[in-house]
């Protein structure tokens, strides 16, 4: 990899997943790889799991991780080319990014969409300008349209659960999670929320699962949402899309729950039907499906307590795997 911005930057997803699980088994096996290396982490909006997991991953590799909250501690940055900087923007990315390139060996950046201007958000101007001007590998810690570290984590977690299921079947009765001879069914379902959220996690999950399938992994991928909540087709092509949640959930092995705002009439909430919240009763239609969510989650709005506090939920396992996803990505870039 030269950068880690989307699934398209990864030549072999299964190989990267294997690397992540190897780090989970032995976190310090490459503890000298990052010696005398610095990882810059720039945040233009808040973070918890992404920030902490990436810092831990860098430390496991022996690298120094330096965090800078641009939105709170730095000058307001200008990203537009040929801008006349007579407003509140103090420094241009063309001046800041090359300096970051001299300070750090890898630059990690987290941005967030405005949800007001689709063309501006989907241009990914902020992260692309850092790629253009920093001169070093750039890792997305979430951008306006994608969250690749989260999606890699999701694939790692699904792989891990499928592997555990195969081991269990080899030693005893079937325990669900895609019986032998059947392709695992992965469902991404929209959920209600109290405010409009970006499409980044849903876009990214769709992109990664589709890329995983195109690379030879045998899966059935279904996306379900109310009418008017279609995602950008560039990310969903290859998935089956339905507005019937019950139909989508039938025989599912994994159910990924996430809210997103409208894409066509950008950044809106049209429907907030609480009937779309996943419950144990709905899970009865699945193949003892494991339930996933990127967190943070609005309990009893997006997901019910009965789901989150049940054995069906793997959200803690999923979030914990963020360390190994970040470690696999940083290690790959450090080896270049």
C-alpha positions in Angstrom: 0.0 0.0 0.0 1.0 3.6 -0.6 -1.9 5.0 1.3 -4.9 3.6 3.2 -7.9 5.6 2.1 -10.3 2.9 0.8 -10.6 -0.8 -0.1 -9.0 0.0 -3.4 -5.7 0.6 -1.7 -5.5 -3.0 -0.6 -4.4 -5.6 -3.1 -5.2 -8.6 -0.9 -7.8 -8.1 1.9 -7.5 -11.7 3.2 -3.7 -11.2 3.6 -4.3 -8.0 5.6 -6.9 -9.7 7.8 -4.4 -12.6 8.4 -1.8 -10.0 9.4 -4.2 -8.4 11.8 -5.1 -11.7 13.5 -1.5 -12.5 13.8 -0.9 -9.3 15.7 -3.9 -10.1 17.9 -2.2 -13.5 18.7 1.1 -11.8 19.4 0.8 -8.0 19.7 4.5 -7.3 20.2 6.0 -9.6 17.5 7.1 -6.6 15.5 7.9 -4.3 18.4 11.0 -2.9 16.7 9.4 -2.3 13.3 8.5 1.3 14.2 11.6 2.2 16.2 12.6 5.8 15.6 9.4 6.3 13.5 6.7 8.9 14.2 3.0 8.5 13.4 1.2 11.9 13.1 -2.5 11.8 14.0 -4.5 14.8 13.0 -8.1 15.1 14.1 -10.5 17.6 12.6 -13.3 16.2 14.6 -13.7 14.1 17.8 -12.8 10.4 18.1 -12.5 7.8 20.8 -12.0 4.2 19.5 -10.2 5.3 16.4 -7.8 7.5 18.3 -7.1 5.1 21.1 -6.8 2.0 19.0 -4.4 3.6 16.5 -2.2 4.9 19.3 -2.0 1.5 20.9 -1.2 -0.1 17.5 1.6 2.4 16.9 3.0 1.6 20.4 2.9 -2.1 19.8 5.1 -1.5 16.7 7.5 0.6 18.7 6.5 3.9 17.0 5.7 7.2 18.6 2.2 8.4 18.0 1.6 12.2 18.2 -1.9 13.4 18.4 -3.0 16.9 17.3 -6.6 18.1 17.5 -6.6 20.5 14.6 -10.1 21.7 15.3 -9.2 22.8 18.9 -5.5 23.3 19.1 -4.4 24.5 15.6 -4.9 27.2 13.1 -8.0 27.0 10.8 -6.8 25.4 7.6 -7.7 26.4 4.0 -8.0 23.6 1.6 -9.2 25.2 -1.6 -6.7 25.9 -4.4 -6.0 29.5 -5.3 -8.0 30.7 -2.3 -7.8 34.4 -1.3 -7.3 33.9 2.4 -8.9 37.1 3.6 -11.3 35.3 6.0 -10.9 33.2 9.1 -8.6 30.6 7.5 -5.0 31.2 8.8 -2.9 28.6 7.0 -3.2 26.7 3.7 -2.8 23.0 3.6 -0.1 23.5 0.9 2.1 25.0 3.6 1.1 22.8 6.5 1.1 19.4 4.8 4.7 19.4 3.6 5.9 20.3 7.1 3.8 17.3 8.5 5.6 15.2 5.9 8.9 16.3 7.4 7.8 15.7 11.0 6.3 12.3 10.5 6.8 9.0 8.7 3.0 8.3 8.4 0.2 10.8 8.6 -3.2 9.7 9.9 -6.2 12.1 9.4 -9.8 12.1 10.5 -12.3 14.5 8.9 -16.0 14.7 8.8 -18.6 15.8 6.3 -20.7 19.0 6.5 -23.8 17.1 5.3 -24.7 20.3 3.5 -22.9 20.1 0.2 -22.7 16.7 -1.3 -20.3 17.6 -4.1 -17.9 19.2 -1.6 -18.1 16.3 0.8 -17.8 13.6 -1.8 -14.8 15.3 -3.4 -12.8 14.3 -0.3 -10.9 17.5 -0.7 -9.4 17.5 2.9 -7.8 14.1 2.9 -6.8 14.3 -0.8 -5.0 17.6 -0.2 -2.9 16.0 2.5 -2.2 13.0 0.2 -1.1 15.5 -2.5 1.1 17.7 -0.5 2.5 15.7 2.5 4.7 13.4 0.5 4.3 10.5 3.0 1.8 7.7 3.4 -1.6 8.9 4.5 -4.1 6.8 6.6 -7.7 7.7 6.8 -9.1 7.6 10.3 -12.5 8.4 8.7 -13.3 10.8 6.0 -16.4 12.4 4.6 -17.4 9.3 2.7 -15.5 6.3 4.0 -14.2 4.8 7.2 -11.7 2.1 6.0 -10.2 1.2 9.4 -13.6 0.4 10.7 -14.5 -1.7 7.7 -11.2 -3.6 7.8 -12.0 -4.3 11.5 -15.5 -5.5 10.5 -14.0 -8.0 7.9 -11.5 -9.1 10.5 -14.3 -9.8 13.0 -16.5 -11.6 10.5 -13.5 -13.8 9.5 -12.7 -14.5 13.2 -16.3 -15.5 13.9 -16.5 -17.7 10.8 -13.3 -19.4 11.8 -14.5 -20.1 15.3 -17.7 -21.5 13.8 -15.8 -23.8 11.6 -13.7 -25.0 14.5 -16.8 -25.6 16.6 -18.4 -27.6 13.8 -15.3 -29.8 13.5 -15.5 -30.7 17.1 -19.2 -30.9 17.7 -22.8 -30.0 16.8 -23.4 -26.9 14.6 -23.7 -23.6 16.4 -24.9 -21.4 13.6 -22.8 -18.8 11.7 -23.0 -20.2 8.2 -23.3 -23.9 8.3 -20.8 -25.9 6.1 -21.7 -25.8 2.5 -23.7 -22.5 2.6 -22.3 -19.1 1.8 -22.5 -16.7 4.8 -25.1 -14.1 4.5 -24.1 -10.6 5.6 -26.8 -7.9 6.0 -26.4 -4.2 6.4 -29.5 -2.7 7.9 -30.4 1.0 8.3 -31.5 2.0 11.8 -33.3 5.0 13.3 -31.4 7.9 14.9 -32.1 11.2 16.5 -30.1 13.2 14.0 -28.7 13.0 10.5 -25.5 11.0 10.3 -22.9 10.6 7.5 -23.0 7.7 5.0 -19.3 7.0 5.6 -19.6 3.8 7.7 -22.3 2.3 5.5 -20.5 3.3 2.3 -17.3 1.8 3.6 -18.8 -1.4 4.8 -20.5 -1.9 1.5 -17.3 -1.2 -0.4 -15.2 -3.6 1.6 -17.7 -6.4 1.7 -18.2 -6.1 -2.1 -14.4 -6.0 -2.7 -14.0 -9.0 -0.4 -16.6 -10.9 -2.4 -15.1 -9.9 -5.8 -11.7 -11.1 -4.5 -13.1 -14.7 -4.2 -14.8 -14.8 -0.8 -18.1 -16.6 -1.3 -20.7 -14.4 0.5 -24.3 -13.1 0.1 -24.5 -9.4 0.8 -27.8 -7.7 1.3 -28.5 -4.0 2.2 -31.9 -3.0 3.6 -33.2 0.4 4.3 -36.4 2.5 4.0 -37.2 4.1 0.6 -35.2 7.2 -0.1 -32.1 6.0 1.9 -30.2 4.6 -1.1 -26.4 4.9 -0.8 -24.1 6.1 -3.6 -24.1 3.2 -6.1 -20.4 3.3 -6.5 -20.1 1.7 -3.1 -23.1 -0.7 -3.2 -22.7 -2.2 -6.6 -22.6 -6.0 -6.1 -25.0 -6.1 -3.2 -28.7 -7.0 -3.2 -30.8 -4.0 -2.0 -34.3 -4.3 -0.5 -36.7 -2.1 1.4 -38.1 -5.1 3.2 -36.1 -5.6 6.4 -37.7 -8.9 7.4 -36.9 -10.4 3.9 -33.3 -9.2 4.3 -32.9 -10.7 7.7 -34.1 -14.2 6.7 -31.2 -16.7 7.3 -28.7 -13.9 7.9 -25.4 -14.9 9.7 -24.3 -11.4 10.4 -26.4 -8.2 10.8 -24.6 -4.9 10.7 -26.7 -2.1 12.1 -26.1 1.5 11.2 -28.0 4.8 10.6 -27.2 7.1 7.7 -28.9 10.2 6.3 -30.2 10.6 2.7 -27.7 10.7 -0.2 -29.8 11.9 -3.1 -31.5 14.8 -1.2 -28.3 15.1 0.8 -28.0 14.9 4.5 -31.7 14.7 5.4 -33.9 12.5 7.7 -37.1 11.5 5.9 -38.1 8.5 7.9 -37.3 7.7 11.5 -39.6 4.7 11.9 -38.8 3.0 15.2 -40.0 -0.3 13.6 -36.6 -0.4 11.9 -34.8 -0.9 15.2 -33.4 -4.4 15.5 -34.9 -6.6 18.2 -34.6 -10.2 19.4 -37.9 -11.0 17.8 -36.6 -9.9 14.5 -33.4 -11.9 15.0 -35.5 -15.1 15.1 -35.7 -14.9 11.3 -31.9 -15.2 11.1 -29.4 -18.1 11.4 -28.5 -17.2 15.0 -27.0 -14.0 13.5 -24.2 -12.1 15.2 -25.0 -8.4 15.5 -22.5 -5.7 14.7 -22.3 -1.9 15.1 -19.4 0.5 14.8 -20.2 2.4 18.1 -21.1 4.7 19.6 -24.7 3.4 19.6 -27.9 5.0 20.8 -29.4 2.3 23.0 -33.1 1.6 22.4 -33.0 3.9 19.4 -30.6 2.2 16.9 -30.4 -1.1 18.8 -32.3 -2.5 21.8 -30.7 -3.3 25.1 -31.9 -6.9 24.7 -29.7 -7.2 21.6 -26.7 -5.3 22.8 -26.6 -7.2 26.2 -27.1 -10.6 24.6 -24.8 -13.3 23.2 -25.9 -12.2 19.7 -23.9 -9.0 20.1 -20.3 -8.9 19.0 -19.8 -5.2 19.2 -17.2 -5.4 22.0 -15.2 -8.0 20.1 -15.6 -5.8 17.0 -14.4 -2.6 18.7 -11.5 -4.4 20.4 -10.3 -5.6 17.0 -9.8 -1.9 15.9 -6.2 -2.2 17.4 -5.3 -5.1 15.2 -6.7 -3.5 12.0 -4.7 -0.4 12.7 -1.6 -2.4 13.5 -1.8 -4.4 10.3 -2.1 -1.2 8.2 0.6 0.7 10.0 3.0 -2.3 9.8 2.4 -2.6 6.1 3.1 1.0 5.5 6.2 1.0 7.7 7.6 -2.0 5.7 7.5 0.0 2.5 
